[in-house]
């Protein structure tokens, strides 16, 4: 090994003792319960139930009186189920996706416990070892009623009580999103600990929330095995010494 090769080796070793950041994402489709069981229509999701997504524990609930305390549970809604408790009602029937969107909706999504009652704030909370730097989800069937008014949602990401970003859905003043999803996405945030969804449309009643396909992205740090500092210094000093001797020869 000549001196140039030795110096290259030293450079490689010196740059290898670093932290390597990367991300890890998971998807919650609500095709299974938090306990990985098959859900049934109108099944309640406990406020303490955690869904797993790529190492992130996520729970869902509603704050109906805006006091920052979850007081209403979410429930599973079966797509295409023809009962009075529905998440949305589109041109193709109750809880039925528009043609071409059936697979995206899947067999189940979630809604508030009391169908079409004002739900206050839909809240998503995390328990994660590493910062959640991005998140996305779907709200279905944002449209309007000629007699009741328009639909629109405000989605906000928080770090504790600090607002990080706000996203407004399209104004549901036509039928372009009838039985279709609208996807929100937060990216490159320092740490999302909570997401809140609030209805801000003009409708005063008949307000439903159909929510599906939630994906948080956790910011991980892979730590390579690092020798003791004294060992590193001794090893590098030896290589530098060899390089100097070679150079003199």
C-alpha positions as CSV (number, residue, x, y, z in Angstrom):
1,X,0.0,0.0,0.0
2,X,1.5,3.3,-1.1
3,X,1.1,6.7,0.8
4,X,-1.8,7.8,-1.4
5,X,-3.7,4.6,-0.8
6,X,-3.1,4.9,2.9
7,X,-4.4,8.5,3.0
8,X,-7.5,7.4,1.0
9,X,-8.1,4.7,3.6
10,X,-7.8,7.2,6.4
11,X,-10.3,9.5,4.7
12,X,-12.8,6.6,4.3
13,X,-12.4,5.6,7.9
14,X,-12.8,9.1,9.2
15,X,-16.0,9.7,7.2
16,X,-17.5,6.4,8.2
17,X,-17.9,7.3,11.9
18,X,-21.1,9.4,11.3
19,X,-24.8,9.2,11.8
20,X,-26.7,8.3,8.7
21,X,-30.3,9.7,8.7
22,X,-33.1,8.0,6.7
23,X,-36.9,7.7,6.9
24,X,-39.3,4.9,7.5
25,X,-42.9,5.1,6.5
26,X,-45.9,2.8,7.2
27,X,-49.5,2.8,6.0
28,X,-52.7,2.3,8.1
29,X,-55.4,1.2,5.7
30,X,-58.0,0.3,8.4
31,X,-58.4,-3.1,6.9
32,X,-57.4,-4.5,10.3
33,X,-58.0,-3.5,13.8
34,X,-55.3,-2.2,16.1
35,X,-55.0,-5.9,17.3
36,X,-54.6,-7.1,13.7
37,X,-58.0,-8.6,13.6
38,X,-60.7,-8.4,10.9
39,X,-62.9,-5.4,11.7
40,X,-66.7,-5.5,11.4
41,X,-69.1,-2.7,10.4
42,X,-69.6,0.0,13.1
43,X,-67.0,-1.5,15.4
44,X,-65.7,1.0,17.9
45,X,-62.0,2.0,18.1
46,X,-61.0,2.6,21.7
47,X,-59.3,5.9,22.4
48,X,-56.4,3.9,23.8
49,X,-56.1,1.7,20.7
50,X,-52.7,2.1,18.9
51,X,-52.3,1.2,15.2
52,X,-48.7,0.5,14.1
53,X,-47.2,2.1,11.0
54,X,-43.6,1.6,10.3
55,X,-42.6,1.7,14.0
56,X,-45.0,4.6,14.8
57,X,-47.9,4.0,17.2
58,X,-50.9,6.0,16.1
59,X,-54.3,6.5,17.8
60,X,-57.4,8.2,16.5
61,X,-60.3,10.0,18.3
62,X,-62.6,13.1,18.3
63,X,-62.6,16.1,20.6
64,X,-66.3,17.2,20.3
65,X,-66.2,20.2,22.6
66,X,-62.8,21.6,21.7
67,X,-61.2,21.2,25.1
68,X,-58.2,19.2,23.9
69,X,-59.5,16.0,25.4
70,X,-60.7,13.1,23.2
71,X,-64.2,12.3,24.1
72,X,-65.7,10.4,21.1
73,X,-64.4,7.3,19.5
74,X,-64.0,6.5,15.8
75,X,-65.6,3.5,14.3
76,X,-64.9,1.2,11.4
77,X,-67.2,1.7,8.4
78,X,-67.6,-1.1,5.9
79,X,-67.6,0.1,2.3
80,X,-70.8,-0.4,0.4
81,X,-72.8,-1.4,3.5
82,X,-76.4,-0.3,3.1
83,X,-77.3,0.7,6.6
84,X,-78.3,4.0,8.2
85,X,-74.9,4.6,9.7
86,X,-72.7,5.8,6.9
87,X,-69.5,7.7,6.4
88,X,-70.6,9.3,3.1
89,X,-73.3,9.0,0.5
90,X,-72.2,9.4,-3.1
91,X,-73.8,9.0,-6.5
92,X,-72.9,5.3,-6.5
93,X,-74.6,4.6,-3.2
94,X,-73.8,4.6,0.5
95,X,-70.0,4.3,1.3
96,X,-69.3,3.3,-2.2
97,X,-66.3,4.7,-4.1
98,X,-66.6,6.2,-7.5
99,X,-65.6,3.9,-10.4
100,X,-61.8,3.4,-10.4
101,X,-61.4,4.2,-6.7
102,X,-62.7,1.0,-5.2
103,X,-59.3,-0.5,-4.4
104,X,-58.2,2.8,-2.9
105,X,-61.1,2.9,-0.5
106,X,-60.8,-0.8,0.3
107,X,-63.2,-2.7,2.5
108,X,-63.1,-0.4,5.5
109,X,-62.4,3.2,6.5
110,X,-63.2,5.1,9.7
111,X,-65.7,7.8,10.7
112,X,-67.1,9.5,13.8
113,X,-69.3,7.3,16.2
114,X,-72.4,9.4,15.6
115,X,-72.8,9.4,11.8
116,X,-73.3,12.9,10.4
117,X,-73.2,14.6,13.8
118,X,-70.9,17.6,14.2
119,X,-67.7,15.9,15.3
120,X,-65.6,18.8,16.6
121,X,-62.0,18.0,16.0
122,X,-60.7,14.7,14.6
123,X,-57.4,14.1,16.3
124,X,-54.4,11.9,15.4
125,X,-51.8,11.3,18.0
126,X,-48.4,9.6,17.9
127,X,-46.1,7.6,20.2
128,X,-42.8,7.4,18.3
129,X,-39.2,7.0,19.4
130,X,-38.1,9.2,16.6
131,X,-39.5,12.4,15.1
132,X,-42.4,12.1,12.7
133,X,-41.3,14.4,9.8
134,X,-44.1,13.7,7.3
135,X,-47.7,12.4,7.2
136,X,-50.5,12.0,4.7
137,X,-54.1,10.8,4.8
138,X,-57.3,10.8,2.8
139,X,-60.7,12.5,3.4
140,X,-63.4,11.2,1.1
141,X,-66.4,12.7,-0.6
142,X,-65.9,16.4,-0.1
143,X,-68.9,17.8,-2.0
144,X,-72.0,20.0,-1.4
145,X,-75.7,19.9,-0.9
146,X,-77.9,22.4,-2.6
147,X,-80.0,22.8,0.5
148,X,-77.4,22.4,3.3
149,X,-74.3,24.1,1.9
150,X,-70.6,23.3,1.1
151,X,-68.0,21.0,2.7
152,X,-64.4,21.9,3.5
153,X,-61.8,20.7,5.9
154,X,-58.8,22.3,7.7
155,X,-56.0,19.9,8.5
156,X,-53.3,21.1,10.9
157,X,-50.0,19.6,12.0
158,X,-48.6,20.4,15.5
159,X,-45.5,19.8,17.5
160,X,-47.0,19.8,21.0
161,X,-49.0,23.1,21.0
162,X,-46.9,24.7,18.3
163,X,-48.7,24.9,14.9
164,X,-46.3,23.7,12.1
165,X,-48.5,23.8,9.0
166,X,-52.1,24.2,7.9
167,X,-53.7,22.7,4.8
168,X,-57.2,23.5,3.5
169,X,-59.1,20.9,1.4
170,X,-60.7,22.1,-1.8
171,X,-64.1,23.8,-1.3
172,X,-66.8,21.2,-1.8
173,X,-69.0,23.4,-3.9
174,X,-69.4,20.9,-6.8
175,X,-69.4,17.2,-7.3
176,X,-65.8,16.7,-8.5
177,X,-64.8,14.8,-5.3
178,X,-68.1,12.9,-5.0
179,X,-67.2,9.5,-3.6
180,X,-63.5,10.2,-4.3
181,X,-60.5,10.9,-2.0
182,X,-58.7,14.1,-1.3
183,X,-55.2,13.5,0.0
184,X,-53.4,15.9,2.4
185,X,-49.6,15.7,3.0
186,X,-47.2,17.3,5.4
187,X,-43.5,17.1,4.5
188,X,-40.1,18.1,6.0
189,X,-41.4,19.0,9.4
190,X,-39.2,18.8,12.5
191,X,-41.5,16.6,14.5
192,X,-45.3,16.2,14.1
193,X,-46.8,15.0,17.3
194,X,-50.4,15.7,16.5
195,X,-52.7,16.2,13.5
196,X,-56.2,17.9,13.8
197,X,-58.9,17.9,11.2
198,X,-61.7,20.5,11.6
199,X,-64.8,21.0,9.4
200,X,-64.9,24.6,8.0
201,X,-67.5,24.4,5.3
202,X,-70.8,26.2,5.4
203,X,-73.0,23.2,6.2
204,X,-74.6,23.3,9.6
205,X,-75.8,19.7,9.7
206,X,-75.2,16.4,8.0
207,X,-71.5,16.7,8.4
208,X,-69.6,13.4,8.0
209,X,-65.9,12.5,8.1
210,X,-64.8,9.5,6.0
211,X,-61.0,9.0,6.7
212,X,-58.7,6.4,5.2
213,X,-55.1,5.4,4.3
214,X,-53.0,7.3,6.9
215,X,-49.2,7.2,6.5
216,X,-46.8,8.7,9.0
217,X,-43.1,8.9,8.1
218,X,-40.6,8.6,11.0
219,X,-37.1,10.2,10.8
220,X,-34.7,7.5,11.9
221,X,-31.0,7.6,12.6
222,X,-28.9,4.6,11.9
223,X,-25.8,4.6,14.1
224,X,-22.9,2.6,12.9
225,X,-20.8,0.7,15.4
226,X,-18.2,3.2,16.6
227,X,-14.9,2.1,18.3
228,X,-13.7,3.8,21.4
229,X,-12.1,7.3,20.7
230,X,-8.7,6.1,21.9
231,X,-8.8,3.1,19.6
232,X,-9.7,5.3,16.6
233,X,-6.9,7.8,17.4
234,X,-4.3,5.0,17.9
235,X,-5.3,3.3,14.6
236,X,-5.3,6.6,12.6
237,X,-2.0,7.6,14.1
238,X,-0.5,4.3,13.0
239,X,-1.7,4.7,9.5
240,X,-0.4,8.3,9.3
241,X,3.0,7.2,10.7
242,X,3.2,4.5,8.0
243,X,2.3,7.0,5.3
244,X,5.1,9.4,6.5
245,X,7.7,6.6,6.6
246,X,6.7,5.5,3.1
247,X,6.9,9.1,1.9
248,X,10.5,9.5,3.3
249,X,11.6,6.2,1.6
